[in-house]
Amino acid sequence: MADEAGVGRLLVASLHQGIADVLPTRLEFYESWLNPSGLRDGRIGLAPMAAVLSFLRIEGEPYGFVTERAGEYTAEWSVSEMSGFHRAVLTRAPPAIRARLVLRYASTMIRSTYGGSRVVVRWRKGKATVDIRGSIFCEVREPVASPLCGFYVAAITRLMRLFQLDAEVTMDHCRATKDATGCVMALRVTPAGAQA
């Protein structure tokens, strides 16, 4: 878990694994900040994480692959740490209720990755809007051309899938781009295998 404004151990570990998967030849470089002893002890702070994300953005296209992979790992590892009872409650709930419960859990998971994040979820006519305030991924000095929120899209999509829900998650706005003041995603959920 993250402290008030700190970086959560799960985010650090999943980002480290994403880099190992996508940029294995660059892993040693990134371990200057995401060092194994810091990973074990949970001592990776905000400054090293900001440096890692900044250098990843310079990598270009791999940034998206790394952060999306990290989002998937975050969802998977978060569910693996969940109690069996909690997992069973979510799995057995009717699909409409399950979608709301899983999205509530996703909000908690996102807040645990970075203590400065806040998540506001609104449901309307079976669709959700997820507003992430204080995204660690979107802290940039200059606006960028493409959204940097792929971590959240991948994490929520994977989390829904782990609970037998298909989610169409689209990024509507990203605070890192010049046209947005916040990170907002739209979410439409159906039971896995159901016709839309």
PyMOL commands that set and color helices and strands:
alter all, ss='L'
color gray80, all
select helices_A, chain A and resi 9-22+24-30+36-41+46-58+62-81+84-92+95-113+136-138+150-162
alter helices_A, ss='H'
color red, helices_A
select strands_A, chain A and resi 118-124+127-133+165-173+183-191
alter strands_A, ss='S'
color yellow, strands_A
deselect
rebuild
show_as cartoon
